Amino acid sequence: MPWYAWLILVIALGSIVGSLLMLRDTAKKLPLTEEQLKRIHERNAEQDAKDNRER
């Protein structure tokens, strides 16, 4: 492969890795209240029960 093909390949991979690292660094947890967490856990339990009934 010619040198410029390697250069394009390295730039593309660097761009992908750099974007993923930047995305990881800027990700933040959602601040949820206790009531919201409780509702989420209840819905997850309901969906798990529904999935188990369907099997």
C-alpha positions in Angstrom: 0.0 0.0 0.0 1.3 3.5 -0.7 2.2 5.8 2.1 -0.8 8.1 1.6 -3.2 5.2 2.1 -1.6 4.4 5.4 -1.8 8.1 6.3 -5.6 8.2 5.5 -6.1 5.0 7.5 -4.2 6.3 10.6 -6.2 9.6 10.4 -9.5 7.8 10.2 -8.7 5.5 13.1 -7.4 8.4 15.1 -10.6 10.4 14.4 -12.8 7.4 15.6 -10.8 6.8 18.7 -10.6 10.5 19.6 -14.4 10.9 19.1 -15.1 7.9 21.4 -12.8 9.3 24.1 -14.4 12.7 23.9 -17.8 11.2 24.1 -16.8 9.2 27.2 -15.4 12.3 28.9 -18.4 14.4 28.3 -21.0 11.8 29.4 -22.7 12.6 32.7 -25.1 10.8 34.9 -28.6 12.0 35.1 -29.5 13.5 38.4 -32.7 11.6 39.4 -34.7 12.0 42.6 -35.5 9.0 44.8 -39.1 9.1 43.6 -37.9 8.8 39.9 -35.6 6.0 40.7 -38.3 4.2 42.6 -40.7 4.5 39.6 -37.9 3.3 37.2 -37.3 0.2 39.3 -41.0 -0.5 39.5 -41.4 -0.3 35.8 -38.4 -2.5 35.3 -39.8 -5.1 37.6 -43.2 -5.0 35.8 -41.5 -5.4 32.4 -39.4 -8.4 33.8 -42.6 -10.0 35.1 -44.4 -9.4 31.8 -41.4 -10.9 29.9 -41.3 -14.0 32.1 -45.1 -14.5 31.6 -44.7 -14.3 27.9 -42.0 -17.1 27.8 
